[in-house]
Amino acid sequence: MAITIGKKAPAFTLPDHDGKKVSLKDLKGKWIVLYFYPKDNTPGCTVEGIEFTAKKKEFEKHNAVVYGISGDSADSHCKFIKKHKLGIPLLTDVDKKMMENYDAFKEKSMYGRTFLGIVRSTVLVDSHGKIAHHWPKVKARGHADEVLATVERLVTRP
């Protein structure tokens, strides 16, 4: 599925690391950063989680919440959060449905081999539930700063 700026964000309800259900509809009125990452405790994913945690309060100043999403289990997320002192909620999408709807689970290729996998990407949803920005393929280091700068620019625009 293609993500289109200005279109309504695909609905979702996923459990977080503590088993609490998080739904798009329950977040209405907030800006929502959904960053998709391949696997807990891998180098890039750890960098990204730490950097988003470091910027959490700055996102909150702009009425924005940040969620990391992967196919890992809640137990894996809890260990990842504890090990790296992450301060952002991590959602579990084991069947990859939400990631498919957000264009974050698709065909990839490496060394001439193609396979389905999670694409490190981010979607920003505005306070009205519409797609405000999409980063279809990102590098982990420095990405939280890039997302925060976009949030600051879009939230404060007239």
Secondary structure, 3 states (H helix, E strand, C coil): CCCCCCCECCCCEEEECCCCEEEHHHHCCCEEEEEECCCCCCHHHHHHHHHHHHCHHHHHHCCEEEEEEECCCHHHHHHHHHHHCCCCCEEECCCCHHHHHCCCEEEEEECCEEEEEECCEEEEECCCCEEEEEECCCCCCCHHHHHHHHHHHHHCCC
